[in-house]
Amino acid sequence: MQWVKDGAVPATEALEQDAAMCRQHAWREAQYNSWAYRPYGWSPYAGGRRFGGGWPYGPYYDPFFEEARLTDFCMRAKGYELVPVEKSAPAQNAPAEKPPA
């Protein structure tokens, strides 16, 4: 898979700069969400009844998946599109030379 912008692969420096910035922002947001907003243990909500929360993401929230999702979102917001890279034909092995007898 390759990020392209306007139908062409952008210059390596521009692509790396945009990707690095998106990864940094995504990492920061995923870490903030995983520690700042996540209650620990059981939370008293809903009229005094207790339930296992994990608000807003649920008990199976994984900051690594969230980081990947946010990075993808950031790159798409910058105008990039993720497209498959065409496979090149496998190189044909040259016939091996026979050793002198």
N, C-alpha and C positions, 0 to 999 in steps of 0.2 A: 504494500500500500504506500502511496506517495501523496503528499500534500501538493495541490496545484492551485494556482490563482489565475483567474481569467483564462482558463484552458491551457496554461503553460506552467512548467515548473519554474518558480521564481529563482532569482540568484540565491546561491547557497547562503551568503551572509545574511540577506534579508529574511530568508526562511528560518535560519537558526536563531536570529535575534527575536523574531516573532514567537517562535516555538518556546524559546527559553523564558520569555516574558510570560507567556500563557502558563507554562509549567509552574513558575514561581507564584503567580497569582492563584492558580488552582491549588497548589500545595498549602498556601497560607489559608485560603478559605476552607479547605477540607479539614485542616488541623483545628481551626477556630470552631467549626461546627461540631467536630467530634468531641472537643473538651469543654467548650463554653456553654453549649446548649443542651448537652446530654445529661439528664438527671441520673444520679447513681442510685441503684436499688429501686425500691418501690416508692411511688409517689402518691400522696393523698389528693386525688382529684375526684370529680363527679360526686359531689355531695357527701364527702367523707369516705366513700368506698375507695379501696386501694386497688390499683392495678399496675402491672409491669409496663412501664412506659418506653422510653427510648425516643421521646418526642424530639424532634419532628420526624425522625427517620425509622423508628422501629428498633426492635432488639437485634436485628442482623445488619445494622449499618456498618459499612466498612469504609474508612476514610480513603483507602487506596483506590477503590472503585469510584468513589466520589471525585477524587482527584483526576482520574482519567476522564470522567464524564465532563468535568469542568474545563479541562484542557481542550477537549474536543469542541466544546461549546465556544470557548474563546477563539480558537482557530477559525471556526466557521463564521463567527461574528466579524472577524477580520477579512472575510471574503475568500478563505481557503476552502477547498473541497478535497476530501480524501478519496482517491481513485486507485483501482488496482494497477499494478505495474505489469506490463506485458513481459512474459517470460521469453528469454532469448533461446534460440535453438541450442541444444547441447553440443559442445565441441566434439567433433569426431576425432577419435584417437588415431594418430598416425600409425601405420603398421610398424611394428617393432623390427629393428634390424636383427638379423640372425648373427650370433657371434661367430667369428672365424673358426673353422674346424681344424 
